[in-house]
Amino acid sequence: MIALLQTISMILTLVWWVFLIMIIMSWLISFNVINTRNQFVASVWRILNQITEPILSPIRRVVPSVGGLDLSPIIVFIILFFLQSFLANDLPRLLGLYG
């Protein structure tokens, strides 16, 4: 059971990194540091959007943009933090795995 919890935690960490990369890349594109006319950049951007959009779109339906600022990635980070904390601390205690 502990191995399953650790695997889920690792997947959540991977999702966290994907979202962080997507956010940083969106900033770099917005400030014209990198350009989506570059084939590699466009490919990476398209892949990141295909991965993150299924998670972000339901949140975007509920939480509107504030002054043109998309808050959905921040909400995803909060949810990921909560899930990782729950998996690491509360769930093993509830299942009686530690002590």
DSSP file (Angstrom, degrees, kcal/mol; ACC not computed):
  #  RESIDUE AA STRUCTURE BP1 BP2  ACC     N-H-->O    O-->H-N    N-H-->O    O-->H-N    TCO  KAPPA ALPHA  PHI   PSI    X-CA   Y-CA   Z-CA
    1    1 A M     >        0   0    0      0, 0.0     4,-2.1     0, 0.0     5,-0.2   0.000 360.0 360.0 360.0 -37.4    0.0    0.0    0.0
    2    2 A I  H  >  +     0   0    0      1,-0.2     4,-2.5     2,-0.2     5,-0.2   0.886 360.0  54.6 -64.8 -37.8    2.9    2.4    0.8
    3    3 A A  H  > S+     0   0    0      1,-0.2     4,-2.2     2,-0.2    -1,-0.2   0.887 107.4  50.5 -62.9 -38.5    4.3    1.7   -2.7
    4    4 A L  H  > S+     0   0    0      2,-0.2     4,-2.4     1,-0.2    -1,-0.2   0.919 110.7  48.5 -64.9 -43.6    1.0    2.7   -4.3
    5    5 A L  H  X S+     0   0    0     -4,-2.1     4,-2.3     1,-0.2    -2,-0.2   0.894 111.9  49.4 -63.8 -39.8    0.9    5.9   -2.2
    6    6 A Q  H  X S+     0   0    0     -4,-2.5     4,-2.2     2,-0.2    -1,-0.2   0.881 110.3  50.8 -67.0 -37.5    4.5    6.7   -3.2
    7    7 A T  H  X S+     0   0    0     -4,-2.2     4,-2.2     2,-0.2    -2,-0.2   0.921 110.9  47.8 -65.2 -44.3    3.7    6.1   -6.9
    8    8 A I  H  X S+     0   0    0     -4,-2.4     4,-2.4     1,-0.2    -2,-0.2   0.904 111.5  51.4 -62.7 -41.1    0.7    8.4   -6.8
    9    9 A S  H  X S+     0   0    0     -4,-2.3     4,-2.0     1,-0.2    -2,-0.2   0.892 108.9  50.6 -62.7 -39.9    2.8   11.0   -5.0
   10   10 A M  H  X S+     0   0    0     -4,-2.2     4,-2.2     2,-0.2    -2,-0.2   0.897 110.0  50.1 -65.0 -40.5    5.5   10.7   -7.8
   11   11 A I  H  X S+     0   0    0     -4,-2.2     4,-2.4     2,-0.2    -2,-0.2   0.906 109.8  50.7 -64.1 -42.0    2.8   11.2  -10.5
   12   12 A L  H  X S+     0   0    0     -4,-2.4     4,-2.2     1,-0.2    -1,-0.2   0.883 109.4  51.1 -63.2 -37.8    1.5   14.3   -8.7
   13   13 A T  H  X S+     0   0    0     -4,-2.0     4,-2.1     2,-0.2    -2,-0.2   0.900 109.4  50.4 -64.7 -40.9    5.0   15.7   -8.5
   14   14 A L  H  X S+     0   0    0     -4,-2.2     4,-2.2     2,-0.2    -2,-0.2   0.909 110.0  49.7 -63.1 -43.0    5.4   15.0  -12.3
   15   15 A V  H  X S+     0   0    0     -4,-2.4     4,-2.3     1,-0.2    -2,-0.2   0.898 108.3  54.7 -62.1 -40.4    2.1   16.8  -13.0
   16   16 A W  H  X S+     0   0    0     -4,-2.2     4,-2.3     1,-0.2    -2,-0.2   0.925 109.1  47.2 -58.0 -46.5    3.4   19.7  -10.8
   17   17 A W  H  X S+     0   0    0     -4,-2.1     4,-2.6     2,-0.2    -1,-0.2   0.887 109.4  53.4 -64.5 -39.8    6.5   20.0  -12.9
   18   18 A V  H  X S+     0   0    0     -4,-2.2     4,-2.3     1,-0.2    -1,-0.2   0.923 111.4  46.1 -61.6 -43.8    4.5   19.9  -16.2
   19   19 A F  H  X S+     0   0    0     -4,-2.3     4,-2.5     2,-0.2    -2,-0.2   0.896 111.4  51.8 -66.4 -39.6    2.4   22.7  -15.0
   20   20 A L  H  X S+     0   0    0     -4,-2.3     4,-2.5     2,-0.2     5,-0.2   0.922 111.1  47.4 -62.4 -43.8    5.4   24.7  -13.8
   21   21 A I  H  X S+     0   0    0     -4,-2.6     4,-2.6     1,-0.2    -2,-0.2   0.907 111.8  51.1 -62.6 -42.1    7.0   24.3  -17.2
   22   22 A M  H  X S+     0   0    0     -4,-2.3     4,-2.2    -5,-0.2    -2,-0.2   0.908 111.1  47.8 -62.6 -42.4    3.8   25.3  -19.0
   23   23 A I  H  X S+     0   0    0     -4,-2.5     4,-2.0     2,-0.2    -2,-0.2   0.939 113.8  45.9 -65.5 -47.1    3.5   28.5  -16.8
   24   24 A I  H  X S+     0   0    0     -4,-2.5     4,-2.4     1,-0.2    -2,-0.2   0.908 113.0  50.4 -63.0 -41.4    7.1   29.5  -17.4
   25   25 A M  H  X S+     0   0    0     -4,-2.6     4,-2.3    -5,-0.2    -1,-0.2   0.882 107.6  53.5 -65.2 -37.5    6.8   28.9  -21.1
   26   26 A S  H  X S+     0   0    0     -4,-2.2     4,-2.5     2,-0.2    -1,-0.2   0.892 109.8  48.6 -64.8 -37.7    3.6   30.9  -21.3
   27   27 A W  H  X S+     0   0    0     -4,-2.0     4,-2.3     2,-0.2     6,-0.2   0.926 110.7  50.4 -64.4 -44.6    5.4   33.8  -19.7
   28   28 A L  H  <>S+     0   0    0     -4,-2.4     5,-2.7     1,-0.2     6,-1.4   0.871 113.1  46.1 -62.8 -36.5    8.4   33.5  -22.0
   29   29 A I  H ><5S+     0   0    0     -4,-2.3     3,-1.4     3,-0.2    -1,-0.2   0.912 111.3  52.1 -70.2 -42.7    6.0   33.5  -25.0
   30   30 A S  H 3<5S+     0   0    0     -4,-2.5    -2,-0.2     1,-0.3    -1,-0.2   0.868 113.0  44.0 -62.1 -37.4    4.0   36.4  -23.7
   31   31 A F  T 3<5S-     0   0    0     -4,-2.3    -1,-0.3    -5,-0.1    -2,-0.2   0.232 114.0-116.7 -93.9  14.5    7.2   38.5  -23.2
   32   32 A N  T < 5S+     0   0    0     -3,-1.4    -3,-0.2     2,-0.2     3,-0.1   0.787  77.5 128.3  56.0  33.0    8.6   37.5  -26.6
   33   33 A V  S   <S+     0   0    0     -5,-2.7     2,-0.3     1,-0.2    -4,-0.2   0.864  80.8  22.3 -79.3 -40.3   11.6   35.7  -25.1
   34   34 A I  S    S-     0   0    0     -6,-1.4     2,-0.4    -9,-0.2    -1,-0.2  -0.913  82.0-139.1-122.7 156.2   10.8   32.7  -27.1
   35   35 A N    >   -     0   0    0     -2,-0.3     3,-1.4    -3,-0.1     6,-0.2  -0.938  10.2-145.5-122.3 133.6    8.7   32.5  -30.3
   36   36 A T  T 3  S+     0   0    0     -2,-0.4     6,-0.1     1,-0.3    -1,-0.1   0.529  94.6  77.3 -75.6  -4.3    6.1   30.0  -31.3
   37   37 A R  T 3  S+     0   0    0      4,-0.1     2,-0.4     5,-0.1    -1,-0.3   0.714  74.3  92.7 -74.3 -18.7    7.2   30.3  -34.9
   38   38 A N  S <> S-     0   0    0     -3,-1.4     4,-2.7     1,-0.1     5,-0.2  -0.620  81.5-137.7 -70.5 129.4   10.2   28.2  -34.0
   39   39 A Q  H  > S+     0   0    0     -2,-0.4     4,-2.3     1,-0.2     5,-0.2   0.885 100.2  49.0 -60.9 -41.9    9.1   24.6  -34.7
   40   40 A F  H  > S+     0   0    0      2,-0.2     4,-2.6     1,-0.2     5,-0.2   0.939 113.1  46.7 -64.3 -46.8   10.6   23.1  -31.5
   41   41 A V  H  > S+     0   0    0     -6,-0.2     4,-2.7     1,-0.2     5,-0.2   0.921 112.9  50.0 -61.0 -44.3    9.0   25.7  -29.3
   42   42 A A  H  X S+     0   0    0     -4,-2.7     4,-2.3    -7,-0.2    -1,-0.2   0.891 111.2  49.2 -62.5 -39.5    5.6   25.3  -31.1
   43   43 A S  H  X S+     0   0    0     -4,-2.3     4,-2.3    -5,-0.2    -2,-0.2   0.935 113.1  45.5 -65.3 -46.6    5.8   21.5  -30.7
   44   44 A V  H  X S+     0   0    0     -4,-2.6     4,-2.7     1,-0.2    -2,-0.2   0.915 113.9  50.0 -63.1 -42.7    6.6   21.7  -27.0
   45   45 A W  H  X S+     0   0    0     -4,-2.7     4,-2.4    -5,-0.2    -1,-0.2   0.907 110.8  49.1 -62.4 -42.8    3.9   24.3  -26.4
   46   46 A R  H  X S+     0   0    0     -4,-2.3     4,-2.2    -5,-0.2    -1,-0.2   0.913 112.4  47.8 -63.9 -43.2    1.3   22.1  -28.2
   47   47 A I  H  X S+     0   0    0     -4,-2.3     4,-1.9     2,-0.2    -2,-0.2   0.930 111.8  49.7 -63.9 -45.7    2.3   19.1  -26.2
   48   48 A L  H  X S+     0   0    0     -4,-2.7     4,-2.6     1,-0.2     5,-0.2   0.903 111.6  48.9 -61.1 -41.0    2.1   21.0  -22.9
   49   49 A N  H  X S+     0   0    0     -4,-2.4     4,-2.4     1,-0.2    -1,-0.2   0.888 109.4  52.0 -66.4 -38.0   -1.3   22.4  -23.8
   50   50 A Q  H  < S+     0   0    0     -4,-2.2    -1,-0.2     1,-0.2    -2,-0.2   0.848 114.4  43.9 -66.2 -32.6   -2.6   18.9  -24.8
   51   51 A I  H  < S+     0   0    0     -4,-1.9     4,-0.3    -5,-0.2    -2,-0.2   0.908 122.4  35.1 -76.5 -43.4   -1.4   17.6  -21.4
   52   52 A T  H >X S+     0   0    0     -4,-2.6     4,-2.4    -5,-0.2     3,-1.0   0.758  99.3  75.8 -87.8 -25.5   -2.7   20.4  -19.2
   53   53 A E  H 3X S+     0   0    0     -4,-2.4     4,-2.8     1,-0.3    -1,-0.2   0.866  89.5  57.0 -60.5 -40.1   -5.9   21.5  -21.0
   54   54 A P  H 34 S+     0   0    0      0, 0.0    -1,-0.3     0, 0.0    -2,-0.1   0.806 114.8  40.5 -61.8 -25.1   -8.0   18.5  -19.7
   55   55 A I  H <> S+     0   0    0     -3,-1.0     4,-0.7    -4,-0.3    -2,-0.2   0.853 119.6  43.7 -86.1 -38.6   -7.2   19.6  -16.2
   56   56 A L  H  X S+     0   0    0     -4,-2.4     4,-2.7     1,-0.2     5,-0.2   0.844  99.8  67.7 -78.3 -34.4   -7.4   23.3  -16.7
   57   57 A S  H  X S+     0   0    0     -4,-2.8     4,-1.6     1,-0.2    -1,-0.2   0.881  99.5  48.3 -61.6 -41.7  -10.6   23.5  -18.7
   58   58 A P  H  > S+     0   0    0      0, 0.0     4,-1.0     0, 0.0    -1,-0.2   0.887 114.2  48.3 -64.1 -34.2  -13.1   22.4  -16.0
   59   59 A I  H  X S+     0   0    0     -4,-0.7     4,-3.3     1,-0.2     3,-0.5   0.898 108.0  54.5 -69.9 -39.7  -11.5   24.8  -13.6
   60   60 A R  H  < S+     0   0    0     -4,-2.7    -1,-0.2     1,-0.2    -3,-0.2   0.815 103.4  56.9 -63.6 -30.0  -11.7   27.6  -16.1
   61   61 A R  H  < S+     0   0    0     -4,-1.6    -1,-0.2    -5,-0.2    -2,-0.2   0.836 116.8  34.5 -68.1 -31.4  -15.4   27.0  -16.4
   62   62 A V  H  < S+     0   0    0     -4,-1.0    -2,-0.2    -3,-0.5    -1,-0.1   0.878 118.5  49.3 -90.0 -43.4  -15.9   27.5  -12.7
   63   63 A V  S  < S-     0   0    0     -4,-3.3    -1,-0.2    -5,-0.1     9,-0.2  -0.876  79.2-146.8-104.5 115.0  -13.3   30.3  -12.0
   64   64 A P        -     0   0    0      0, 0.0     7,-0.2     0, 0.0     2,-0.1  -0.327  29.4 -91.3 -75.4 161.7  -13.4   33.2  -14.4
   65   65 A S        -     0   0    0      5,-0.1     2,-0.7    -5,-0.1     5,-0.2  -0.454  34.8-138.8 -67.6 143.7  -10.3   35.2  -15.4
   66   66 A V  B >  S-A   69   0A   0      3,-2.2     3,-1.5     1,-0.2    -1,-0.1  -0.909  79.1 -25.8-109.3 106.2   -9.6   38.2  -13.2
   67   67 A G  T 3  S-     0   0    0     -2,-0.7    -1,-0.2     1,-0.3     3,-0.1   0.848 126.2 -50.7  61.1  34.5   -8.5   41.2  -15.3
   68   68 A G  T 3  S+     0   0    0      1,-0.3     2,-0.5    -3,-0.0    -1,-0.3   0.459 111.0 126.8  82.2   0.8   -7.3   38.9  -18.1
   69   69 A L  B <   -A   66   0A   0     -3,-1.5    -3,-2.2    -5,-0.0     2,-0.7  -0.824  57.0-138.6 -96.2 125.2   -5.3   36.8  -15.6
   70   70 A D        -     0   0    0     -2,-0.5     4,-0.2    -5,-0.2    -5,-0.1  -0.733  20.6-179.2 -85.4 113.9   -5.9   33.1  -15.7
   71   71 A L     >  +     0   0    0     -2,-0.7     4,-1.9    -7,-0.2     3,-0.5   0.494  57.1  96.3 -90.8  -4.5   -6.0   31.8  -12.1
   72   72 A S  H  > S+     0   0    0      1,-0.2     4,-2.2     2,-0.2    -1,-0.2   0.857  80.1  53.4 -60.9 -38.6   -6.6   28.1  -13.0
   73   73 A P  H  > S+     0   0    0      0, 0.0     4,-2.2     0, 0.0    -1,-0.2   0.879 108.1  51.9 -63.6 -33.3   -2.9   27.0  -12.8
   74   74 A I  H  > S+     0   0    0     -3,-0.5     4,-2.1    -4,-0.2    -2,-0.2   0.910 109.3  49.6 -65.9 -40.9   -2.7   28.5   -9.3
   75   75 A I  H  X S+     0   0    0     -4,-1.9     4,-2.4     1,-0.2    -1,-0.2   0.887 108.8  52.7 -64.4 -38.8   -5.8   26.5   -8.3
   76   76 A V  H  X S+     0   0    0     -4,-2.2     4,-2.9     2,-0.2    -2,-0.2   0.914 108.2  51.0 -62.7 -42.2   -4.2   23.4   -9.8
   77   77 A F  H  X S+     0   0    0     -4,-2.2     4,-2.5     2,-0.2    -2,-0.2   0.899 110.3  49.3 -61.6 -40.3   -1.1   24.0   -7.7
   78   78 A I  H  X S+     0   0    0     -4,-2.1     4,-2.4     2,-0.2    -2,-0.2   0.921 112.6  47.2 -64.7 -43.7   -3.2   24.4   -4.5
   79   79 A I  H  X S+     0   0    0     -4,-2.4     4,-2.7     2,-0.2    -2,-0.2   0.919 112.7  49.2 -63.9 -43.8   -5.1   21.1   -5.3
   80   80 A L  H  X S+     0   0    0     -4,-2.9     4,-2.6     2,-0.2     5,-0.2   0.909 110.9  50.3 -62.7 -41.6   -1.8   19.3   -6.0
   81   81 A F  H  X S+     0   0    0     -4,-2.5     4,-2.4     2,-0.2    -2,-0.2   0.923 111.9  47.9 -61.4 -44.5   -0.3   20.6   -2.8
   82   82 A F  H  X S+     0   0    0     -4,-2.4     4,-2.7     2,-0.2    -2,-0.2   0.935 112.9  48.0 -61.8 -46.8   -3.4   19.4   -0.8
   83   83 A L  H  X S+     0   0    0     -4,-2.7     4,-2.7     1,-0.2    -2,-0.2   0.907 112.8  47.8 -63.0 -42.1   -3.3   16.0   -2.5
   84   84 A Q  H  X S+     0   0    0     -4,-2.6     4,-2.3     2,-0.2    -1,-0.2   0.905 113.2  48.0 -66.6 -39.8    0.4   15.5   -1.8
   85   85 A S  H  X>S+     0   0    0     -4,-2.4     4,-2.6    -5,-0.2     5,-0.8   0.918 112.9  48.8 -64.4 -42.4    0.0   16.6    1.8
   86   86 A F  I  <>S+     0   0    0     -4,-2.7     5,-3.1     1,-0.2     4,-0.3   0.921 113.5  46.7 -62.6 -44.6   -3.0   14.3    2.2
   87   87 A L  I  <5S+     0   0    0     -4,-2.7    -1,-0.2     1,-0.2    -2,-0.2   0.881 118.1  41.6 -65.4 -38.2   -1.1   11.3    0.6
   88   88 A A  I  <5S+     0   0    0     -4,-2.3    -2,-0.2    -5,-0.2    -1,-0.2   0.848 132.5  13.0 -79.7 -34.2    2.0   11.9    2.7
   89   89 A N  I  X5S+     0   0    0     -4,-2.6     4,-0.8    -5,-0.2    -3,-0.2   0.862 127.4  31.7-111.7 -53.1    0.5   12.7    6.1
   90   90 A D  I  ><S+     0   0    0     -5,-0.8     4,-2.6    -4,-0.3     5,-0.2   0.913 109.8  55.3 -84.9 -44.9   -3.1   11.9    6.6
   91   91 A L  H  ><S+     0   0    0     -5,-3.1     4,-2.5     1,-0.2     6,-0.2   0.913 107.7  48.7 -61.2 -46.1   -4.0    8.9    4.4
   92   92 A P  H  >>S+     0   0    0      0, 0.0     5,-2.9     0, 0.0     6,-0.7   0.896 113.7  48.5 -61.1 -35.9   -1.3    6.6    5.8
   93   93 A R  H ><5S+     0   0    0     -4,-0.8     3,-0.6     3,-0.2    -2,-0.2   0.904 111.6  49.2 -68.1 -40.5   -2.4    7.5    9.3
   94   94 A L  H 3<5S+     0   0    0     -4,-2.6    -1,-0.2     1,-0.2    -3,-0.2   0.861 113.5  46.5 -65.1 -35.6   -6.1    6.9    8.4
   95   95 A L  H 3<5S-     0   0    0     -4,-2.5    -1,-0.2    -5,-0.2    -2,-0.2   0.521 112.7-120.6 -84.5  -4.6   -5.2    3.5    6.9
   96   96 A G  T <<5S+     0   0    0     -3,-0.6    -3,-0.2    -4,-0.5    -2,-0.1   0.789  70.1 135.2  73.2  27.6   -3.1    2.6    9.9
   97   97 A L      < +     0   0    0     -5,-2.9     2,-0.5    -6,-0.2    -4,-0.2   0.791  65.0  47.9 -80.3 -27.6    0.0    2.2    7.9
   98   98 A Y              0   0    0     -6,-0.7    -1,-0.2     1,-0.1    -2,-0.1  -0.962 360.0 360.0-117.4 121.5    2.3    4.1   10.3
   99   99 A G              0   0    0     -2,-0.5    -2,-0.1    -3,-0.1    -1,-0.1   0.474 360.0 360.0  65.9 360.0    2.1    3.4   14.0
